[in-house]
Amino acid sequence: MELYITPFSPPCWSVLLLGRQLNLKINTKSLDLDKEEHLKEDFIKINPEHTVPTLVDGDLILSESRAILSYLMDAYAKENHPLYPRAAKARALIQHRLNFDLGTLYSRFFVYCSPMWNDKATSTEAQRDRLCEALGFLETYLSRSRYAVGDHLTIADFSLVASVSAIDVCYVKLEKYPKVVAWYERCKKELLGYRKLWLVNSRASGSF
Ligand SMILES: N[C@@H](CCC(=O)N[C@@H](CS)C(=O)NCC(=O)O)C(=O)O
């Protein structure tokens, strides 16, 4: 399996974390977005949307980190694995949290924080408020259960923790969300190789 990644990318980070948790052999190929390596013809042939992470597993090419998380579970984890249980209602909630992350939490983080990465643009109060509202939603979910869904880790936590780790370094005070902070600390301890993989996510290609 090959996984195209780029340094310091939350969606890449979530896939790397799950790969480690499942002990999968994944060969990473790092693309330098500043050098527009993702816009080169070779990569566009693989992924016309030129985004990372992109997984190549035999004849399957898959982008969108949350689709990759689900695929890795379906293809490589044992049936009814606790990280992605078979039960319809549990799976529905996991899909909800993954979609909440994609469409609300990570999306609002990106709208608020990406202007800061561009010297010419500034972020607005309204954008910040929208991100804080999304963190409030997560706080509510985490006041109902210990993890994103239920009382144990699921793939929803892998996606959400990657977003929260990015928000954490983006001038947003997480202390206002005590359930989020407690869950975030728990995930940092329980996700295998959390700190080591941050290094993999921040440097060149290789296998892990
Ligand atoms: N929703 C996608 C987002 C992927 C994404 O936008 N990745 C960024 C890096 S963090 C990227 O590839 N940017 C380059 C581009 O969009 O051309 C996912 O979760 O995989």
The ligand as a Gaussian input file, in Angstrom:
#p B3LYP/6-31G(d) Opt

LIG

0 1
 N      -11.371000      16.285000       2.734000
 C      -10.047000      15.887000       2.336000
 C       -9.123000      17.093000       2.426000
 C       -7.789000      16.792000       1.787000
 C       -6.977000      18.070000       1.629000
 O       -7.504000      19.140000       1.314000
 N       -5.678000      17.922000       1.801000
 C       -4.807000      19.059000       1.605000
 C       -3.598000      18.900000       2.491000
 S       -4.046000      18.989000       4.187000
 C       -4.385000      19.079000       0.149000
 O       -4.200000      18.037000      -0.438000
 N       -4.216000      20.258000      -0.441000
 C       -3.779000      20.396000      -1.795000
 C       -4.868000      20.710000      -2.763000
 O       -6.048000      20.794000      -2.362000
 O       -4.558000      20.903000      -3.950000
 C       -9.557000      14.733000       3.220000
 O       -9.995000      14.623000       4.369000
 O       -8.754000      13.916000       2.754000

